């Protein structure tokens, strides 16, 4: 083979490689576009419920002179507005993740301390729902590597899930593995719950298939799983004897382990 033939073959190989890379990027872009379209469609569908609720109770508010009823209507409107804000925040985060626009700021974090701080901010709501929260007697001091803002959002989503579906108890535990700290939280579920554990990480899945449940958009756990995976972790769900179990694996801070 002479020099000219070899140069021509090398050029063909480079062109084929460029075409393969272009097609791969094009496919990825199409998948991201489809994901965003599905997310927008699902969110638009779910937004109708709280918006309809707000509109209905505003009409009732205008037509009532009973102070007790008016206070009740205002309370429902406030809850629906809060839910709308939560849903739009979820959507914003999800859109940024699925278009690779959400950057991570990784640092060493005490997971047990962060979990305790966030759960305690929901103390009054847990008390109101009569949900007993059980922390481990000895919390793990193991540091993990993660993005604090992302982890905060994940833990808040987990608490919201507990507030919606737990019957009376939520139990937190930690387990050290070689490369990961395992964060596990389980809660008993209400006897009339129809949660399908194989679907909890699906986009826009909620327990009530008819979507009449204004308390759940189905974005929380789906978003949480995405965030955990972006931090090189893993999130799993199981259902055992009316206990819903979430297990999260997060990478340990290996530098700390070596010191």
N, C-alpha and C positions, 0 to 999 in steps of 0.2 A: 504494500500500500504506500503510495507516494504522499508527500507532504500535503498536496492540494486535497486529496481524497480524505485524509485524516482531518484536516481543518474543516472540510464540509460536513463530515460526520459529527464532529464536535459541535458545530453550529446547529445541526439538526437536533442533537441531544439537548442543547441549551434551550432551543425553541420549544421542544416538547416539555421540558421542565417548566418553562415560563407559562405555557398553556395550562399545564396541570395546576400550577399555583394559582393562576387566574380563575380557573374553573372552581377550585376549592374555595377561594375567597368569595366568588360569586354565589356559590351554594350557601356559604355561611351567611352572607348578607341577606339572601332570600329567606333563610330560616329565621334570622333575627327580625326581618320585616314581618314575617308571618306570625311570630310570637307576639310582636307589638300589636298587630291587628287583632289577634285573639284576645289579648289583654284588654284592649280598648273596648272590644265588643262585650266582653264579660263585665267589665266595670260599668259600662253604660247601662247594661241590663240591671246590675245590682244597685246602681244609683237611684233607679226609679222608686224603689221601696221607701227609703227614708225621705226622698223628695215628695212622694205622694203623701206620706205620713205628715210631713211638715205642712203641706198645703191643706190637708184635711183638718188638722188641729188649729191652723190659723183661722179657717172659716168658722170652726166651733167657738174659737176665742172671741171672734167678732160678734157672734150671735148670743153670747152668754153674759149674764150680769151676776151670776153666782160666783163669789170670790173664791170659794173652795175649788170649784170646777175650773175656773180660770187659772188658778195656781197649778192644778193637775195638768192642764193642757200645756202650760208654759214649760213644765218639767219634761214632758214628753218631747216637745219641740227642741229643748236644749239637748236632750239625749240624742235626738236624730241629727242635729247639727254637729255634735261631737263625733258621731259615727261617720258623718260625711267627711269631716276633716281627717279622721283616721284613715278612711278608705283612700282619699286623694294622696295622703302621705305614702301609703303602701304602694299606690300606683306609680308615684314619682320614683320611689326607690327601685321598684321592679323594672320600670322602663329604662332607668340608668344602668341597671345590672345587665339586662338583656341586650343592650346596645353597647356594652363594654365601656360605659362612661363613668361608672362609679369606681373611684380609686380607693385603694386601701392604705391605711396608715398603721402598719403592724408595730406592736410594742409588747413588752412583757406585762401581763395582767394577772392579778390574783382573782381567779374566776369566782371562788367561794365568797370573797368579799363583795364583788360586784353583784352577784346573785342576791346576797342578803340585803344589800342596800336597796336594790330595785324592788324586791318583794316587800320590804318594809314600807316603801312609799305607797303600796296598795293595801296597807294594813286595814284602814277603815272599810274599804270595799270588801275585803275578805271577811271582816267581822260582820258586815251587813248581810253577806250571803251565808254566814254561819259555816265558813270553810276553815277547818283547822289546818294550820301550816306546821309541818314537822321538819326542822333542820337536823342534820346529823349532829350527834353529841360532840364529835371532833371533826371540825371542818378541815378540808385539805388545804394546805398552804402552798401546794404546787402551783407554780406560775405557768401560764400558757402563753402562746404567741397568737395574737389576734388584733382585730381592729375594735377599739373600745366602743365607738359609736354603733358599729354593726352589731356587736354583742349585746349592747344595751337594747337595740331594737328587737333582737331575737328574744331576749328574756322578757321584755314587755309583752311581746306577742304571746309567749307561753303563759304569762299571768292572765292575759285577757282570755285565753282559751280556757284556763281553769275557772275563771269567774263565770264563763258562759255554760260550761258543761259539768263541772265537778259537783258531786252530791254533797260531800261533807269534809273530805280530807285530801290534802296534797302532801306528798312526801318527797323530800330532796335527798339525794345521796351522791357520793363521789367515789370513784374507783381509779386507782393508778394502774395504767398499763405501761409497757416498755416505752412507747413513743407518744402515747396520748393520755390525757386526763379525760375520764369518762364522767360526764355530768348526766345524771338520770333523775327525772321527775315523773312521779306517777300520781294519778288522782282517780278516785272512784267516780263512776259516772252514774247519772240518774237512771232509775229503773226503766223509764220510758224512752231512753236515748236510743237512737237508731244509727249511731256513728258507724261508718264503714271504714275500718282502719286502713284498708288498702287504697283508699281514695283521699286520705287527709292531706297528702302533699300535692294533690292535683290543683291546678289553677281554678279558682272560684268554686271549689267544692265546699258545701256547707251541709250540716246535718239534715236540714229541712230542704228536700229536693224542690219543693214548690217555691222556694225563695220567699216565703212569707215571714221568715225570721229576720227581723231588722237588726238583730244583734250580731250577725255573722255574714261576712262577705266571702269567706273562703280564701282570702288572700294571705292571711297572717302566717299560717304554717308553711304554705308554699313559698312565701317570701323568705321565711326563716331558714328553710332548707337551702335556698339559693345563697343566702348570706353565709351560712356555715360552710358550704362547699367552696365559696369564694375564698374563705380563710383556710383552705386545705383541710377541712374537717368533714365530718359525716353526721347525718341526722337520720334516725330510724324511729318508727312508731310500731307499737304492738298493743294488742288488746288481750288481757288475761283475766278471766273471771270478773268481769265488770270493772277492771282497772285499766285505764288508758295510760300507757307508758311511753314516754319520749326519752330516747337515749341519744346523747350528743357526744361525739368524739372530737376533741380539739388537740392540736399538736402542743407538746410540752416545750417549755423553754430549755433547750438542751444545754445552753451555756450555763444556766443556773445549776443544772444537774451536775456539770463537770466541776463547778467551784466547790 
